[in-house]
Amino acid sequence: MELVERAAELTELRKFFDDCAAGVGGAVLISGPVAVGKTRLMEEFCRSVDTTRTLVLAATAAETEHDIPLGLIRQLLGNAMASTQPADSRGALFRCAAQVREYAAAWDDKDPRARKAAIEHLCADLLAPARDRTVVICLDDLHLADSVSVELVLSLQRRSRMCRTMLLLGVCTTDPTYLSEIQVEFARSPRSHTLCLSGLTLPGVSAALRLSGLPEARALSFLRASGGNPLLLDALLTDAVRIGRDRDTADIPKAGNAFRKSMSACLYRLDDDTRTVLRAWAVLGRLRSRRLLRKLLGPDRDAAFVERAMAALAAVGILDHTGDFRIPETARIAVDTTTRTDRADLHLRVAVLLHEEGLGASVIAEHVLAAGDVAETWISPVLIKAAGEALAKGDADRALTCAERAHQIAAGRAAITALVALVRLKWLTSPSSASSHLRPLQRAMYRGRLDLSDAFALVAQLVWERRYPEAANVARWLDEHVDRTDAAELLHLRTMHTWLRLIGPMAADPGHDLLVGLPQPEHASADDSRMRAVSALVLPFGRNPRTRCARPPSTFWRVSSAATTRRWTARCPRCWP
């Protein structure tokens, strides 16, 4: 994308350069949020300078060189030596580069007076070429430079007024590490000027759309999506052109590969604190609030810190004025660009926070599953509850995932509860997959760790696997432990043994008729009608032991709901004889 809506700034820079060429030097500080176009403006200006009569030196600071003394100045001179320069200038630059290497190697051993003398000597060497021609020193991302280079640059700024030297400095305003010192120096000097860049306005976005061949009528939607950030706008325009003007008619521009790459680069250029706030804000998802964000970041991050970071993110164009992501895809990009370890730790912290806040199990389980291998004691019950909620919504895969994770991390009594939940889910979705868990359930039953309702269900699961002797053993155990004063349990027991006789001779206990001596339940007529319906349901198992249904009846032993039985048989006509 061509440079748009920066004509006034370019004109101001050229006027300042003309004054420098006339012998009145100075410095210009270009400040603004991340990716607002500072670098592009500086490059455009440097390209417009006549290099036959002007010496242009350029370098960009990097966070990796922040702890290297004079790292930015060494890069500046190295770039100059690698480019085509006049012979006299190359000699002076070569001598200056040698001095920089010598000073940098022993900088930590120098006392303050020697360091000050070295700074003055380097300033004189860098300003020496200005005797013969105009010199433009362009330093970008100065906020990332090492402290020694910043001190040298400020010394150059104070000395540049009396020679033909123009300092062009780019600073990001989202990281105030060195910004205050630079601002003070620029406020003191009459020949120091500051250009504050902001995002593009609607006319600028319209011009960018016109240059890309897209309809200007969509300018407002592109402005809202990009926040006026030139880097993000250029990426959205690239994706829109690739998609095609006829197919991309959505109100919000679609985020494609170009946008994902540009947003990743934009996130990388944020300072650590702002990036941390952004990722925490993204992981909170639909539960985002500044109160939860502050609790998630910890007690050492106050409200002012959060508001400062949120304002920086809004200035970049990532968030709107309400704190929402301008493009929802940005939240996923912010999380995906985090390392796996940090991402898992962040999800776990969010899960703990939401658990302390008493939020729903499904929301907490989402973060627990994303956290990976965690073994907190409170997690297993939450996952079991989340599995039930997912099953109620018809999401069987999600329910199984939650139950399996709960079974993996649970211990003690909670492990039995998790295993029961896992078996129930597998029994409802894929009965054969529950087979391997039936023996642990039987062991838990014999040790008195299994509820009677789960033991009744265990009989059904064993019969489904045609493990009739084991089913009969569980039935005998139930006969011994059922409370015979409870009419509902006795009805359940009576129904179970009736079904066992219907299914096959091996399922019933020969010589021991469990129906004898059991009292008749109330409402026997209604119960008999339900029994006949369910008997018709299970009769094929008795006629042909090899017959298998595609899915088991979830109400296999629960005769209290004839309506449920009718619904299931309507979906599975193979169950009828």
N, C-alpha and C positions, 0 to 999 in steps of 0.2 A: 504494500500500500504506500502510495506517495505521501509525503509530508503535507498534512492539511492543518489549517487553522493555527499555523505558527509563523505566518508572514510578519506579524508585528515584532515578534521576538527576534527573527532573523534580521530584520531591518535595524533593530536596536543593537544587536551584536556587530553588524557591519559598521554602524556609526561609531561604536566604541573602538573598533579596530582601526578605523581611519584616524581617530585621535591618537592611538598608540603609534601608528606609522608616522604621524607628525611630530613624535617625540614626547608625548605625554602618555606614559604607560599606566597600567592599572589592572584590576582583576574583576572578573564577573563570576558570581556564584549562581549556578542554576540549581534550584531546589525543587522538590516535588515528591509525590508518592512513588512507590515502586511501579515501573513500567509505564510511567506517564508520558514518556517520550524525551527524557533528558539526553540520553545517549544519541538518539536519532537527530535531535536538534544540533548537538555538538558536532556530529559527523557531517551534517549538511553544511554547517558553517565552515568547517575545515576544508571541505571540498571546494567551497567558493573562494578560498584564499589563493592568491597567485603564489605558488610555491617557488617560482623562479626568483622572486624578490623577498620571500618570507621563509623563515625556518620554522617548521611546524614539528613540535615534539608532543607525542601522545602516549598515554599509559592508562591502564585501568586497574584499580586496586582490587584485591581478592581477599576473601576471608582466610584462605589458607596461608597468606603471607602476613597476616596481622601481627605475628610475633617475631617477624624477621626485621631487624633494624635496617632502615633505608631500603626496604624491599621494593617500594613503589618507585623510588628514584633510580634504583638499579634497573628496573624494568623500563623506565623512561629512556635512559641512556642506551640500553640494549636495543630497544626498538629504533632509536635514532641511528645507531651504528649499522643496523641491518637494512635501513632504507637508503635511498640515494640522497646524499647531501653534498654541498660544496666542499672542496678540499680543505679550505681553511677552517670551516666549521667542524669537519670530521676530526681534525687534529685536536681542536679544543675539547670536543666531546670525548675523544679517546682519553685525553689526560684526565678529564673530570671523572670518567667511568673508573679509571684506575684508582683515583683518590677515594671514590665511593666504596670500592671493594676493600681498600685498605682500612678505611674508617669503620666499615661494617664489621670486619673480622675482629677488631679489638674494641668495639664500642662498649661492651660491658665492663672493660677494664679501665676506661677513661673516667677521670673525675669530672665534675660539672663544668669546671673552667675549660678543660680540654674539649669537652663536647660542644660548648658554646663556640669555641674557636673553630672547630671543625665545621659547624653549621655555617659560620660566616665565610669560611674559605670556600665551601661548596656553593654558596649563594653567588659569590664573586665569579666562580668558574661557569655557572649556569647562565649568568647575565652577561658574560664576556662577548658572546656572539652578537648581542644587541648593538654593539658599537658600529657594525657594518650593515646590518639589516634588521627588519622587524622580526621578532621572535614570538611565536604563539606556543605556550605550554598548556596542553589540554590534559587534565587529570580527571578521570571519571570515577565515581563511587568512592569519593574521598573518605566517606564515613567508615570504610572497611580498611583503610590504610593503617600502617604501623605508626606509632606515636612519634617516632623520630622523623619519618617522612612528613607527617603533618606539621611538626615544628619547623622543618625546613621550608615547607610550602608557605607557611605564615610569614616566615622571614623574607621569602621572595616577594610576597604580597606587599610587605612594608617597603621594600627597596625598588619595586618595579615602577614607581611613579616618575623617577628621573631618567628612565631609559625607554627604548622602544620595545617594551615587553608587555604582552597581554597574557594574563593568567585566566584560563577558562576552567572552572571547577564544577564538577557535578556531585551533588550530595542528596541522599535520600532522607526525607524528613521523618520517616517512620522509625529511624534509629537515632536517638539524640545523643549518642555516645560522645561524639566530637562536635556535634552541631553547635552547641552553645558557645564553645570556644571560638569557632569560626565566625559565628554571627557577631560576637563581640568585636573581633578584629575588623570585620567588614563594616560594622557600624561606626568605628573610629576613623576609618580612612575615607577621605573625600573622593578618591579615585577607585573606590570599590563599589560595585553595583550588584544587586541581587535580582534575579528573575525567578519568580515563583510560578511554576507550571501547574496547571490543574487539568482535569479531564476535558475531553472534547465536549462541545455543546451540540445542540440539535443541528445547526447549520454545518458544523464540521462533520458530523455523522452523515448528513445528506450528501455532502461533497464526496465523502469516501464511498458511499453507495453508488453515486453517479460514476465515479472512476472505475468501480468494479462491474459496472453494467447491470446493477440491480435497481429495482424501482425505488425511487426516493420516498414513496409513500410508506415504506416500512422503516423509515429512519427512527421513528419514536420507539418501535419495538427493539431495534438494535441498540439504541441508546440505553434503554432500560436493562437490556441483557448484559451489556458490557460496562455500564456505569461510566461511559466515556473513556475507558482505558484503551489507548491506541493499540496496545499489544493484543488484548482480548478481542477488540473490534476487528482487527485484521484477521485473526484466527476465525472468528465467526463468519466474516465475509468469504474467506477461503472455503470454509465448509459449505456455505450457501451456494457458492459457484459450483462446487463439486456435486452437490445434490441436484442442482438445477433449479432455475427460477420458477418452473412450472410445478415442480413437486414440492418445494419448500414454501408452503403457504401458511404455516403455523404462526400464531401471534408471537410466541417465543422462538427465536432462532434455534435451530437444532445444533447441539454440540457434537462435533465429529472429532476426528483424529487431530486436526490442526488445533482445535480448542483445547483438547486434553494436553497436548504438548506445550502449548503456550501457558496454560494454567499451571502445569507442573513447574515450568521455568519461573513463573511469577511467584509461586509458593517458595521455591528454593531461594529467591532473592529477598524474601522477608527476613526480618531479624528473628532470633530464636524465640523471644517472648511472644511476639505476634503470631508466629507459626504455631506455637504451643496452644495459644488461645483458640486459634482457628480449628485445629484438629479436635480439641475438646468440644468445641461448639458443634462440629460436624458429627461426632460420635453420639452426642446426646440425642440426635435425631428429632423426632416430632415432639419430644419432651423438653425442647430447648427453653431455658429461661436463665436470666442472669443470676438468679439466686442459686440454682443448681450448678451453674458454671463456676461461681466463686467457691462453692463447697468442693467441687471436683478438683479445682486447681490447688486447693490447700489454704491454710490460714495465713501464709506469708504473702498471698496475692489479694490485695484489698480491692474495694470497688473502683477506686481511681485507676488501678492497674488494668482492670478489665475494661473500663470505659475507654481508656487510652488505646488499648489494642483494638477494640471494636470500632473506634473512630478511624484508626489506621486502615482497617480492612474495608470500611465503607469508602474511604478516600481512594483506595486502590481500585474499587469497583467490584469487589467480591461479594460484599453484602450491600443491601439497600438500607435506607434510613431506619427501617423497623428491625433490622438484624437478620432478615431472611436472606438466603442465598439467591442471588439474582438468577442463576441457572442451577437447578437442583443437582445436576451432574457434578458440580464443583465439590459438594460435600463428599461424594465417593472418591473423587480425585484426592482430596485432602487426606482422607484416611488411607487410601492405597499407597500414597507416597511416603507413608510412615514405615519404618522397619518392622519386621514381623514381631520382634520382641516388644518394642514400644507399643505397637498396636494391640497386642494381647494384654499388656499391662494396663493400657487405657480402657479397654473393654471391661476388664475385671474391676477396675476402680469405679467405672460407671455402674456395673452390676451391684457392687457393694453399696454405692450411694443410693441407687433406686430401691434396694432391699431395706435400707435404713429408713427411706422415705415411705415405705409401705405400699409401693406401687404393685401393679398386677404381675402375676407370675410369668405371663407370656412375654411381657416387655423385658423383664429381668433375664429370662431364659435366652432371649436373642443375644444379649451381651455375653452371657456365660458360654454359650456355644462358640461365639466368636473369640473368646479368650483362650480357647484351647484346653490344655491339660491343667485343670485346677481342682483342688480337693478340699474346699472349705466345707465344714459340716452342715451349713445351712443350705447348700446348693442342691443337694439331692431332693429334699421335699419340694423345693421350688420347681425343679425340673419335672417332677411327677405331676404336680398341679398344672404346669404348663402343658404337659402331654395330654391331660384330660381336656383342657380348654381347646387345644388344637384339634383333638378328635371330635369335640362337639361342633367345631366349625367345619368339619369334613376334611381337614388336612391330616391324613393318616401318615404321610411321610414325615411331616414335622413332629407329630406325636411320637413316632418310633424313634426319631433322632433324640428327642428329649429323654425318653425312657431309657434308651441304650446308654446315653451319657450318665444318667442318674445311677444306673446299675454299675457302671464302671467305677464311679468315684465313691459310692456308698460303702459303709462299713457297719458291722454289727447288726442291730435290729433294723436300721434303715436299709441295709442291703436286702433284707427279705421283702420289705415294703416295695423297694425299687424293682426287685425281681418279679413280684406279683403283678405290678403295673406293666412291666415289659411283656410278661406272658399274656396278660389280658389283651394288650394291643396286638401282639402277634396272632393271638387266637382269632381276633376279629378280622385281621387283614390277610394273614397267610398262616393257616393252622400248622402246617408241617414245619415251619420255622421255629415254632415253640417247643418242638419235641425235646431238644437238648436241655431245656430248662426244667423239665418235669421231675427228674430225679432229685435235684436240689430242693424243689418244692416239697416233695415227699419227705425228705430228711428234716426239713423245717417243720413239717406237720407233726411228725413223730416226736419231735423235741418240744412240741407245744408252742411253736412260734408262728403258727399259721392260723388265721381266723377261720371259723367254721364256714363262712360264706366262700372263702377262697378254697377251702377243702372240697366243698360241693362242686365248684367250678373245675377243680383238679380231676374229679371223676369224669366229667364230660370230656376233658382234654385227653385223658388216658384212653377212654373209649374211642375217641376219634382216631387215635393212633393204633387201635385194635390191641392195646395192651390190657387185655381183659383181666388177667390175674392181679395186676397191680391195681386196677380199678376196683376189683372186689376187695382187696386189702384196705384200700382207702375207705370203701363203703363200710367195712366192719369197724374200722377205727371211728368213723362217724357215728355208727350205731352205739358205740360205747360212750361217746362224749357228747352226744346231743342232749340238750336239756328236755326231758320228756314232759315237763310241765309247760313247755312253750308249744302252743298249737301250731304256730307258723313253722317252726323247725321240724315238728313231726310231719306236717304236710309235705315239707320239702324232702324229708327222708323217705316217706311213703312213695312220692312221685319218682324219686331216684331209683328205688328198687324195682318199681314197675317197669321203668324204661330199661333197666338192665336185663330183665327177663325178655322184653320185646326184642332187644338187640341180638341176643344170642345166648346159648346155654353156658358158654364159658364166662359170660359176664356176671351171672348170678351166682350166689353162694349155695352150692348144693347142700341139702339137708338142713338149711337154716332159713326158714321163711320169716323174713323180717316184718312181714305184714301182720303176722299173728300177734295179737295182744295190743296193737296200736289203736288208740281211740280214733273214732271217725271225726274228721274235722267238721266245723260248722259249714253251712251252705254246701252240702255235699252234692246237690244237683248241679250247681254252677261249676263246682270243681270237676265233676264227672264230664261235663261238656268240654271243659278245657283239656282234660286228660285225653279225651277222644281225639281232639284236634292235634295235640302234640304226639299222640300215639301214631296217627296217620303220618305225621312228619318224620318220625324215626323208624317206621315200619320197614322201609327199604333196607335199612342196616340189618334187620333181623332176617330178611329174606335172602339177601345176597351180601355176605360179609365183605366181598371184594368191591362193592359199590362205594364210590367216593364222590361226594358232591364238590362242586367247584369252590364253594365257600361254606363255612359252618354256620348254623343258626346261633345268633348271639343270645337267644333266649332259651338255649338248650335245656337248662334245668329250671328256668324261671317261668312257672305256669301261671303266675299271677297276672300275666298280661297276654290274654288271647289276641288282642288287637295287634301286638307286636309280632306274634307268630303268624298272623294272617298277612301282615305286610311283608314279612320275609319270604313266606311261601309264594306270594304273588310275584316276587322278583326271581324266585328260583323254582320253576315248575318241575325240575327233575326230582325234587324231594317228594313229590306225590307218587303213590304206588300206581 
